[in-house]
Amino acid sequence: MRVLVLNGPNLGRLGAREPEVYGTTSYTELVDRCERWGSELGLEVEVRQTDDEAELVRWLHEATDAEVSVVLNPAAFTHYSYALRDACAQLTVPLVEVHISNPAAREEFRHTSVISGVAAGTVAGFGVDSYRLALTALAGPASHHR
Ligand code: DQA
């Protein structure tokens, strides 16, 4: 099974970006780990990052057309991008929303996710390990939902 791991704005700066919030693992290390976790779980994982909302929307259309499951860290778009939500809503295969931090324990504006309602589920607050948990969910019974 193929899985696209899509990352939104500022996640390319992992490691350097607010390490007290997001940890010290770099984006390159995150890519390596996701690929390794994927192969351990029997998944063919491809990891991408963009700061551009339109590009994320295009990648979700691509995943929809190819019926590829998605792990999505929408970053700040989580909280306000209806365009991204509408793109996610078209998927006929499962999407798992991930966050490195726990947005519910942070500023008020992070308490809303416009993506959660169209995701199979959400993993948040476990650092980069959130991605491993999301991939594990996709490789298991969670893949039968939505
Ligand atoms: C994030 C949480 C968002 O609120 C924030 O805008 C991000 C990263 C996370 O992974 O914890 O950029 O999605």
Backbone and ligand atoms as CSV (ligand in chain L), in Angstrom:
chain,resi,resn,atom,element,x,y,z
A,1,MET,N,N,0.833,-1.200,0.000
A,1,MET,CA,C,0.000,0.000,0.000
A,1,MET,C,C,0.875,1.259,0.000
A,2,ARG,N,N,0.535,2.195,-0.893
A,2,ARG,CA,C,1.266,3.468,-0.951
A,2,ARG,C,C,0.668,4.456,0.024
A,3,VAL,N,N,1.516,5.270,0.649
A,3,VAL,CA,C,1.049,6.341,1.551
A,3,VAL,C,C,1.826,7.612,1.231
A,4,LEU,N,N,1.099,8.704,1.065
A,4,LEU,CA,C,1.740,10.017,0.932
A,4,LEU,C,C,1.737,10.687,2.291
A,5,VAL,N,N,2.905,11.131,2.743
A,5,VAL,CA,C,3.005,11.886,3.996
A,5,VAL,C,C,3.230,13.344,3.602
A,6,LEU,N,N,2.202,14.165,3.797
A,6,LEU,CA,C,2.242,15.549,3.320
A,6,LEU,C,C,2.380,16.518,4.489
A,7,ASN,N,N,3.290,17.455,4.343
A,7,ASN,CA,C,3.584,18.415,5.404
A,7,ASN,C,C,3.404,19.842,4.911
A,8,GLY,N,N,2.731,20.649,5.707
A,8,GLY,CA,C,2.446,22.035,5.358
A,8,GLY,C,C,3.531,23.011,5.786
A,9,PRO,N,N,3.179,24.293,5.838
A,9,PRO,CA,C,4.148,25.374,5.988
A,9,PRO,C,C,4.986,25.314,7.260
A,10,ASN,N,N,6.238,25.663,7.101
A,10,ASN,CA,C,7.240,25.779,8.175
A,10,ASN,C,C,7.775,24.440,8.666
A,11,LEU,N,N,7.198,23.334,8.212
A,11,LEU,CA,C,7.674,22.033,8.699
A,11,LEU,C,C,9.009,21.640,8.064
A,12,GLY,N,N,9.377,22.294,6.965
A,12,GLY,CA,C,10.696,22.083,6.378
A,12,GLY,C,C,11.801,22.587,7.298
A,13,ARG,N,N,11.435,23.391,8.288
A,13,ARG,CA,C,12.408,23.987,9.206
A,13,ARG,C,C,12.498,23.232,10.536
A,14,LEU,N,N,11.912,22.047,10.562
A,14,LEU,CA,C,11.987,21.223,11.783
A,14,LEU,C,C,13.427,21.053,12.230
A,15,GLY,N,N,13.625,21.031,13.526
A,15,GLY,CA,C,14.981,20.909,14.063
A,15,GLY,C,C,15.470,22.274,14.513
A,16,ALA,N,N,15.333,23.261,13.596
A,16,ALA,CA,C,15.750,24.638,13.908
A,16,ALA,C,C,14.577,25.439,14.456
A,17,ARG,N,N,13.367,25.069,14.064
A,17,ARG,CA,C,12.176,25.839,14.376
A,17,ARG,C,C,11.680,25.547,15.796
A,18,GLU,N,N,11.636,26.544,16.655
A,18,GLU,CA,C,11.085,26.415,18.007
A,18,GLU,C,C,11.295,25.007,18.587
A,19,PRO,N,N,12.559,24.620,18.807
A,19,PRO,CA,C,12.827,23.237,19.261
A,19,PRO,C,C,12.132,22.884,20.572
A,20,GLU,N,N,11.839,23.921,21.392
A,20,GLU,CA,C,11.156,23.655,22.670
A,20,GLU,C,C,9.716,23.174,22.426
A,21,VAL,N,N,9.184,23.481,21.257
A,21,VAL,CA,C,7.821,23.043,20.911
A,21,VAL,C,C,7.853,21.808,20.010
A,22,TYR,N,N,8.755,21.830,19.007
A,22,TYR,CA,C,8.710,20.812,17.952
A,22,TYR,C,C,9.858,19.798,18.017
A,23,GLY,N,N,10.780,19.972,19.009
A,23,GLY,CA,C,11.877,19.016,19.149
A,23,GLY,C,C,13.051,19.348,18.241
A,24,THR,N,N,14.056,18.490,18.260
A,24,THR,CA,C,15.307,18.784,17.558
A,24,THR,C,C,15.510,17.894,16.328
A,25,THR,N,N,14.572,17.009,16.060
A,25,THR,CA,C,14.664,16.181,14.845
A,25,THR,C,C,14.488,17.070,13.621
A,26,SER,N,N,15.419,16.966,12.674
A,26,SER,CA,C,15.329,17.810,11.476
A,26,SER,C,C,14.298,17.229,10.499
A,27,TYR,N,N,13.912,18.046,9.525
A,27,TYR,CA,C,12.965,17.572,8.518
A,27,TYR,C,C,13.552,16.385,7.750
A,28,THR,N,N,14.847,16.458,7.420
A,28,THR,CA,C,15.503,15.352,6.692
A,28,THR,C,C,15.438,14.063,7.508
A,29,GLU,N,N,15.658,14.191,8.825
A,29,GLU,CA,C,15.565,13.010,9.699
A,29,GLU,C,C,14.130,12.485,9.745
A,30,LEU,N,N,13.164,13.404,9.756
A,30,LEU,CA,C,11.759,12.983,9.757
A,30,LEU,C,C,11.451,12.156,8.499
A,31,VAL,N,N,11.952,12.640,7.353
A,31,VAL,CA,C,11.735,11.916,6.090
A,31,VAL,C,C,12.326,10.505,6.200
A,32,ASP,N,N,13.583,10.413,6.679
A,32,ASP,CA,C,14.242,9.107,6.833
A,32,ASP,C,C,13.430,8.183,7.729
A,33,ARG,N,N,12.981,8.739,8.862
A,33,ARG,CA,C,12.235,7.897,9.817
A,33,ARG,C,C,10.916,7.412,9.219
A,34,CYS,N,N,10.206,8.316,8.540
A,34,CYS,CA,C,8.917,7.911,7.950
A,34,CYS,C,C,9.129,6.797,6.933
A,35,GLU,N,N,10.212,6.912,6.136
A,35,GLU,CA,C,10.481,5.870,5.133
A,35,GLU,C,C,10.797,4.547,5.830
A,36,ARG,N,N,11.580,4.629,6.923
A,36,ARG,CA,C,11.954,3.403,7.653
A,36,ARG,C,C,10.722,2.791,8.324
A,37,TRP,N,N,9.925,3.619,9.008
A,37,TRP,CA,C,8.708,3.111,9.652
A,37,TRP,C,C,7.797,2.479,8.603
A,38,GLY,N,N,7.697,3.164,7.449
A,38,GLY,CA,C,6.866,2.638,6.369
A,38,GLY,C,C,7.322,1.250,5.959
A,39,SER,N,N,8.615,1.084,5.735
A,39,SER,CA,C,9.080,-0.234,5.255
A,39,SER,C,C,8.878,-1.293,6.341
A,40,GLU,N,N,9.022,-0.920,7.621
A,40,GLU,CA,C,8.749,-1.880,8.704
A,40,GLU,C,C,7.277,-2.316,8.708
A,41,LEU,N,N,6.401,-1.392,8.288
A,41,LEU,CA,C,4.961,-1.678,8.312
A,41,LEU,C,C,4.453,-2.222,6.979
A,42,GLY,N,N,5.371,-2.362,6.017
A,42,GLY,CA,C,4.976,-2.850,4.697
A,42,GLY,C,C,4.285,-1.785,3.855
A,43,LEU,N,N,4.592,-0.518,4.125
A,43,LEU,CA,C,3.998,0.594,3.374
A,43,LEU,C,C,5.062,1.248,2.499
A,44,GLU,N,N,4.621,1.698,1.337
A,44,GLU,CA,C,5.524,2.443,0.456
A,44,GLU,C,C,5.263,3.921,0.697
A,45,VAL,N,N,6.172,4.542,1.466
A,45,VAL,CA,C,5.922,5.908,1.957
A,45,VAL,C,C,6.686,6.937,1.128
A,46,GLU,N,N,5.991,7.987,0.740
A,46,GLU,CA,C,6.649,9.135,0.098
A,46,GLU,C,C,6.336,10.373,0.913
A,47,VAL,N,N,7.383,11.122,1.303
A,47,VAL,CA,C,7.211,12.289,2.175
A,47,VAL,C,C,7.451,13.569,1.384
A,48,ARG,N,N,6.553,14.524,1.529
A,48,ARG,CA,C,6.696,15.818,0.845
A,48,ARG,C,C,6.396,16.953,1.814
A,49,GLN,N,N,6.965,18.124,1.519
A,49,GLN,CA,C,6.678,19.325,2.322
A,49,GLN,C,C,6.550,20.525,1.395
A,50,THR,N,N,5.605,21.404,1.709
A,50,THR,CA,C,5.481,22.657,0.963
A,50,THR,C,C,4.969,23.750,1.889
A,51,ASP,N,N,5.352,24.984,1.555
A,51,ASP,CA,C,4.804,26.139,2.287
A,51,ASP,C,C,3.588,26.701,1.542
A,52,ASP,N,N,3.219,26.066,0.440
A,52,ASP,CA,C,2.240,26.612,-0.500
A,52,ASP,C,C,0.906,25.850,-0.413
A,53,GLU,N,N,-0.144,26.549,-0.068
A,53,GLU,CA,C,-1.470,25.933,0.079
A,53,GLU,C,C,-1.939,25.285,-1.231
A,54,ALA,N,N,-1.701,25.980,-2.352
A,54,ALA,CA,C,-2.165,25.459,-3.648
A,54,ALA,C,C,-1.475,24.127,-3.974
A,55,GLU,N,N,-0.191,24.028,-3.637
A,55,GLU,CA,C,0.538,22.799,-3.917
A,55,GLU,C,C,-0.021,21.641,-3.071
A,56,LEU,N,N,-0.322,21.923,-1.810
A,56,LEU,CA,C,-0.919,20.889,-0.948
A,56,LEU,C,C,-2.254,20.409,-1.524
A,57,VAL,N,N,-3.063,21.363,-1.992
A,57,VAL,CA,C,-4.354,21.011,-2.598
A,57,VAL,C,C,-4.129,20.120,-3.816
A,58,ARG,N,N,-3.144,20.462,-4.653
A,58,ARG,CA,C,-2.833,19.645,-5.842
A,58,ARG,C,C,-2.408,18.234,-5.437
A,59,TRP,N,N,-1.589,18.117,-4.400
A,59,TRP,CA,C,-1.126,16.795,-3.950
A,59,TRP,C,C,-2.300,15.965,-3.425
A,60,LEU,N,N,-3.265,16.628,-2.783
A,60,LEU,CA,C,-4.446,15.891,-2.296
A,60,LEU,C,C,-5.309,15.421,-3.464
A,61,HIS,N,N,-5.397,16.234,-4.524
A,61,HIS,CA,C,-6.112,15.790,-5.734
A,61,HIS,C,C,-5.415,14.568,-6.333
A,62,GLU,N,N,-4.078,14.639,-6.356
A,62,GLU,CA,C,-3.281,13.513,-6.882
A,62,GLU,C,C,-3.556,12.247,-6.063
A,63,ALA,N,N,-3.565,12.380,-4.736
A,63,ALA,CA,C,-3.822,11.220,-3.857
A,63,ALA,C,C,-5.239,10.687,-4.089
A,64,THR,N,N,-6.198,11.598,-4.300
A,64,THR,CA,C,-7.584,11.196,-4.560
A,64,THR,C,C,-7.660,10.388,-5.850
A,65,ASP,N,N,-7.061,10.908,-6.918
A,65,ASP,CA,C,-7.128,10.240,-8.223
A,65,ASP,C,C,-6.418,8.887,-8.200
A,66,ALA,N,N,-5.306,8.801,-7.443
A,66,ALA,CA,C,-4.530,7.555,-7.396
A,66,ALA,C,C,-4.994,6.640,-6.262
A,67,GLU,N,N,-5.960,7.103,-5.472
A,67,GLU,CA,C,-6.468,6.339,-4.313
A,67,GLU,C,C,-5.334,5.924,-3.371
A,68,VAL,N,N,-4.518,6.910,-3.043
A,68,VAL,CA,C,-3.394,6.713,-2.137
A,68,VAL,C,C,-3.761,7.294,-0.770
A,69,SER,N,N,-3.525,6.521,0.295
A,69,SER,CA,C,-3.802,7.007,1.650
A,69,SER,C,C,-2.851,8.139,2.020
A,70,VAL,N,N,-3.293,8.982,2.939
A,70,VAL,CA,C,-2.538,10.190,3.259
A,70,VAL,C,C,-2.351,10.345,4.764
A,71,VAL,N,N,-1.122,10.681,5.157
A,71,VAL,CA,C,-0.850,11.213,6.488
A,71,VAL,C,C,-0.588,12.696,6.263
A,72,LEU,N,N,-1.364,13.553,6.897
A,72,LEU,CA,C,-1.261,14.996,6.629
A,72,LEU,C,C,-0.978,15.764,7.905
A,73,ASN,N,N,0.148,16.501,7.906
A,73,ASN,CA,C,0.345,17.529,8.925
A,73,ASN,C,C,0.089,18.866,8.239
A,74,PRO,N,N,-1.112,19.406,8.400
A,74,PRO,CA,C,-1.462,20.623,7.667
A,74,PRO,C,C,-0.822,21.883,8.259
A,75,ALA,N,N,-0.077,21.715,9.391
A,75,ALA,CA,C,0.571,22.851,10.067
A,75,ALA,C,C,-0.470,23.960,10.308
A,76,ALA,N,N,-0.108,25.219,10.087
A,76,ALA,CA,C,-1.040,26.318,10.416
A,76,ALA,C,C,-2.324,26.253,9.581
A,77,PHE,N,N,-2.267,25.637,8.383
A,77,PHE,CA,C,-3.489,25.518,7.561
A,77,PHE,C,C,-4.582,24.730,8.287
A,78,THR,N,N,-4.175,23.880,9.243
A,78,THR,CA,C,-5.128,23.124,10.064
A,78,THR,C,C,-6.273,23.989,10.554
A,79,HIS,N,N,-5.892,25.200,10.950
A,79,HIS,CA,C,-6.806,26.023,11.734
A,79,HIS,C,C,-7.735,26.899,10.904
A,80,TYR,N,N,-7.448,27.009,9.578
A,80,TYR,CA,C,-8.295,27.936,8.803
A,80,TYR,C,C,-8.456,27.624,7.329
A,81,SER,N,N,-7.809,26.576,6.803
A,81,SER,CA,C,-7.890,26.400,5.346
A,81,SER,C,C,-9.075,25.530,4.933
A,82,TYR,N,N,-10.163,26.195,4.546
A,82,TYR,CA,C,-11.327,25.456,4.033
A,82,TYR,C,C,-11.005,24.816,2.685
A,83,ALA,N,N,-10.071,25.429,1.928
A,83,ALA,CA,C,-9.671,24.842,0.640
A,83,ALA,C,C,-9.025,23.468,0.866
A,84,LEU,N,N,-8.190,23.400,1.897
A,84,LEU,CA,C,-7.527,22.125,2.217
A,84,LEU,C,C,-8.556,21.108,2.722
A,85,ARG,N,N,-9.471,21.564,3.553
A,85,ARG,CA,C,-10.520,20.663,4.056
A,85,ARG,C,C,-11.330,20.099,2.889
A,86,ASP,N,N,-11.725,20.969,1.963
A,86,ASP,CA,C,-12.534,20.513,0.832
A,86,ASP,C,C,-11.752,19.517,-0.037
A,87,ALA,N,N,-10.441,19.718,-0.144
A,87,ALA,CA,C,-9.604,18.768,-0.897
A,87,ALA,C,C,-9.553,17.431,-0.155
A,88,CYS,N,N,-9.416,17.472,1.167
A,88,CYS,CA,C,-9.369,16.237,1.972
A,88,CYS,C,C,-10.704,15.490,1.898
A,89,ALA,N,N,-11.793,16.238,1.843
A,89,ALA,CA,C,-13.129,15.636,1.844
A,89,ALA,C,C,-13.362,14.773,0.604
A,90,GLN,N,N,-12.596,15.015,-0.467
A,90,GLN,CA,C,-12.792,14.254,-1.711
A,90,GLN,C,C,-12.146,12.884,-1.685
A,91,LEU,N,N,-11.225,12.667,-0.733
A,91,LEU,CA,C,-10.508,11.388,-0.676
A,91,LEU,C,C,-11.485,10.249,-0.398
A,92,THR,N,N,-11.287,9.123,-1.070
A,92,THR,CA,C,-12.116,7.946,-0.802
A,92,THR,C,C,-11.321,6.906,-0.018
A,93,VAL,N,N,-10.052,7.237,0.240
A,93,VAL,CA,C,-9.174,6.390,1.060
A,93,VAL,C,C,-8.881,7.169,2.347
A,94,PRO,N,N,-8.406,6.484,3.413
A,94,PRO,CA,C,-8.264,7.178,4.692
A,94,PRO,C,C,-7.164,8.247,4.717
A,95,LEU,N,N,-7.443,9.264,5.497
A,95,LEU,CA,C,-6.464,10.310,5.790
A,95,LEU,C,C,-6.315,10.397,7.300
A,96,VAL,N,N,-5.071,10.394,7.775
A,96,VAL,CA,C,-4.818,10.595,9.204
A,96,VAL,C,C,-4.147,11.953,9.377
A,97,GLU,N,N,-4.744,12.791,10.225
A,97,GLU,CA,C,-4.183,14.115,10.542
A,97,GLU,C,C,-3.137,13.935,11.641
A,98,VAL,N,N,-1.971,14.536,11.472
A,98,VAL,CA,C,-0.957,14.445,12.528
A,98,VAL,C,C,-0.466,15.829,12.932
A,99,HIS,N,N,-0.076,15.903,14.204
A,99,HIS,CA,C,0.601,17.095,14.726
A,99,HIS,C,C,1.717,16.638,15.642
A,100,ILE,N,N,2.827,17.349,15.572
A,100,ILE,CA,C,3.975,17.056,16.425
A,100,ILE,C,C,3.665,17.499,17.858
A,101,SER,N,N,3.176,18.732,17.977
A,101,SER,CA,C,2.760,19.255,19.282
A,101,SER,C,C,1.303,18.859,19.527
A,102,ASN,N,N,0.783,19.227,20.689
A,102,ASN,CA,C,-0.639,19.004,20.973
A,102,ASN,C,C,-1.352,20.348,20.873
A,103,PRO,N,N,-1.959,20.647,19.720
A,103,PRO,CA,C,-2.563,21.966,19.519
A,103,PRO,C,C,-3.614,22.298,20.580
A,104,ALA,N,N,-4.268,21.286,21.140
A,104,ALA,CA,C,-5.327,21.527,22.147
A,104,ALA,C,C,-4.752,22.098,23.443
A,105,ALA,N,N,-3.452,21.897,23.651
A,105,ALA,CA,C,-2.810,22.394,24.877
A,105,ALA,C,C,-2.090,23.720,24.639
A,106,ARG,N,N,-2.301,24.317,23.456
A,106,ARG,CA,C,-1.583,25.551,23.105
A,106,ARG,C,C,-2.549,26.728,22.962
A,107,GLU,N,N,-2.170,27.724,22.162
A,107,GLU,CA,C,-3.004,28.924,22.046
A,107,GLU,C,C,-4.407,28.564,21.532
A,108,GLU,N,N,-5.354,29.422,21.921
A,108,GLU,CA,C,-6.771,29.248,21.555
A,108,GLU,C,C,-6.965,29.015,20.037
A,109,PHE,N,N,-6.247,29.785,19.198
A,109,PHE,CA,C,-6.488,29.667,17.745
A,109,PHE,C,C,-6.117,28.288,17.210
A,110,ARG,N,N,-5.313,27.536,17.988
A,110,ARG,CA,C,-4.927,26.188,17.547
A,110,ARG,C,C,-5.940,25.118,17.983
A,111,HIS,N,N,-6.951,25.531,18.750
A,111,HIS,CA,C,-7.903,24.537,19.264
A,111,HIS,C,C,-8.887,24.078,18.201
A,112,THR,N,N,-9.011,24.869,17.131
A,112,THR,CA,C,-9.909,24.483,16.040
A,112,THR,C,C,-9.111,23.801,14.937
A,113,SER,N,N,-9.593,22.635,14.492
A,113,SER,CA,C,-9.062,22.034,13.273
A,113,SER,C,C,-10.205,21.915,12.281
A,114,VAL,N,N,-10.028,22.519,11.107
A,114,VAL,CA,C,-11.048,22.378,10.064
A,114,VAL,C,C,-10.833,21.071,9.290
A,115,ILE,N,N,-9.751,20.349,9.610
A,115,ILE,CA,C,-9.407,19.110,8.911
A,115,ILE,C,C,-9.971,17.878,9.639
A,116,SER,N,N,-10.012,17.923,10.981
A,116,SER,CA,C,-10.378,16.733,11.771
A,116,SER,C,C,-11.685,16.086,11.318
A,117,GLY,N,N,-12.665,16.908,10.941
A,117,GLY,CA,C,-13.983,16.400,10.565
A,117,GLY,C,C,-13.982,15.567,9.294
A,118,VAL,N,N,-12.922,15.658,8.502
A,118,VAL,CA,C,-12.855,14.856,7.277
A,118,VAL,C,C,-11.673,13.870,7.326
A,119,ALA,N,N,-11.121,13.679,8.520
A,119,ALA,CA,C,-10.024,12.709,8.705
A,119,ALA,C,C,-10.579,11.433,9.318
A,120,ALA,N,N,-9.884,10.306,9.077
A,120,ALA,CA,C,-10.266,9.054,9.754
A,120,ALA,C,C,-9.969,9.201,11.240
A,121,GLY,N,N,-8.901,9.934,11.564
A,121,GLY,CA,C,-8.516,10.167,12.951
A,121,GLY,C,C,-7.356,11.129,13.011
A,122,THR,N,N,-7.022,11.515,14.226
A,122,THR,CA,C,-5.954,12.495,14.449
A,122,THR,C,C,-4.973,11.965,15.491
A,123,VAL,N,N,-3.680,12.149,15.235
A,123,VAL,CA,C,-2.640,11.831,16.224
A,123,VAL,C,C,-1.888,13.127,16.505
A,124,ALA,N,N,-1.838,13.538,17.760
A,124,ALA,CA,C,-1.201,14.813,18.095
A,124,ALA,C,C,-0.503,14.726,19.433
A,125,GLY,N,N,0.656,15.381,19.524
A,125,GLY,CA,C,1.289,15.583,20.818
A,125,GLY,C,C,2.424,14.639,21.152
A,126,PHE,N,N,2.783,13.745,20.235
A,126,PHE,CA,C,3.824,12.754,20.537
A,126,PHE,C,C,5.135,13.038,19.813
A,127,GLY,N,N,5.358,14.306,19.478
A,127,GLY,CA,C,6.576,14.645,18.741
A,127,GLY,C,C,6.536,13.993,17.362
A,128,VAL,N,N,7.709,13.745,16.779
A,128,VAL,CA,C,7.709,13.134,15.437
A,128,VAL,C,C,7.161,11.702,15.475
A,129,ASP,N,N,7.107,11.123,16.673
A,129,ASP,CA,C,6.509,9.783,16.809
A,129,ASP,C,C,5.020,9.783,16.419
A,130,SER,N,N,4.392,10.972,16.409
A,130,SER,CA,C,2.997,11.060,15.926
A,130,SER,C,C,2.881,10.461,14.513
A,131,TYR,N,N,3.936,10.665,13.698
A,131,TYR,CA,C,3.900,10.139,12.321
A,131,TYR,C,C,3.932,8.604,12.316
A,132,ARG,N,N,4.738,8.035,13.220
A,132,ARG,CA,C,4.820,6.564,13.299
A,132,ARG,C,C,3.461,5.990,13.705
A,133,LEU,N,N,2.824,6.658,14.686
A,133,LEU,CA,C,1.514,6.193,15.147
A,133,LEU,C,C,0.479,6.303,14.026
A,134,ALA,N,N,0.559,7.376,13.247
A,134,ALA,CA,C,-0.383,7.557,12.133
A,134,ALA,C,C,-0.170,6.484,11.065
A,135,LEU,N,N,1.101,6.192,10.745
A,135,LEU,CA,C,1.398,5.145,9.748
A,135,LEU,C,C,0.935,3.786,10.259
A,136,THR,N,N,1.138,3.545,11.565
A,136,THR,CA,C,0.690,2.275,12.174
A,136,THR,C,C,-0.826,2.142,12.055
A,137,ALA,N,N,-1.529,3.253,12.287
A,137,ALA,CA,C,-3.000,3.232,12.160
A,137,ALA,C,C,-3.399,2.899,10.726
A,138,LEU,N,N,-2.705,3.498,9.760
A,138,LEU,CA,C,-3.047,3.241,8.353
A,138,LEU,C,C,-2.751,1.804,7.942
A,139,ALA,N,N,-1.720,1.219,8.545
A,139,ALA,CA,C,-1.349,-0.156,8.193
A,139,ALA,C,C,-2.286,-1.172,8.852
A,140,GLY,N,N,-3.062,-0.723,9.852
A,140,GLY,CA,C,-3.923,-1.634,10.599
A,140,GLY,C,C,-5.395,-1.401,10.319
A,141,PRO,N,N,-6.249,-1.739,11.281
A,141,PRO,CA,C,-7.685,-1.689,11.066
A,141,PRO,C,C,-8.239,-0.288,10.767
A,142,ALA,N,N,-7.495,0.762,11.169
A,142,ALA,CA,C,-7.993,2.117,10.914
A,142,ALA,C,C,-8.162,2.371,9.424
A,143,SER,N,N,-7.421,1.606,8.606
A,143,SER,CA,C,-7.507,1.824,7.168
A,143,SER,C,C,-8.888,1.463,6.620
A,144,HIS,N,N,-9.724,0.820,7.439
A,144,HIS,CA,C,-11.068,0.474,6.964
A,144,HIS,C,C,-12.080,1.582,7.203
A,145,HIS,N,N,-11.666,2.623,7.933
A,145,HIS,CA,C,-12.592,3.728,8.193
A,145,HIS,C,C,-12.380,4.854,7.225
A,146,ARG,N,N,-13.473,5.452,6.839
A,146,ARG,CA,C,-13.537,6.588,5.944
A,146,ARG,C,C,-12.538,6.539,4.808
L,1,DQA,C1,C,1.574,21.715,14.015
L,1,DQA,C2,C,0.682,22.535,14.959
L,1,DQA,C3,C,0.160,23.790,14.260
L,1,DQA,O1,O,-0.644,24.536,15.165
L,1,DQA,C4,C,1.312,24.647,13.799
L,1,DQA,O2,O,0.817,25.758,13.077
L,1,DQA,C5,C,2.333,23.904,13.021
L,1,DQA,C6,C,2.699,22.552,13.424
L,1,DQA,C7,C,2.239,20.519,14.745
L,1,DQA,O3,O,2.712,19.630,14.047
L,1,DQA,O4,O,2.301,20.509,15.975
L,1,DQA,O5,O,2.950,24.446,12.107
L,1,DQA,O6,O,0.765,21.186,12.971
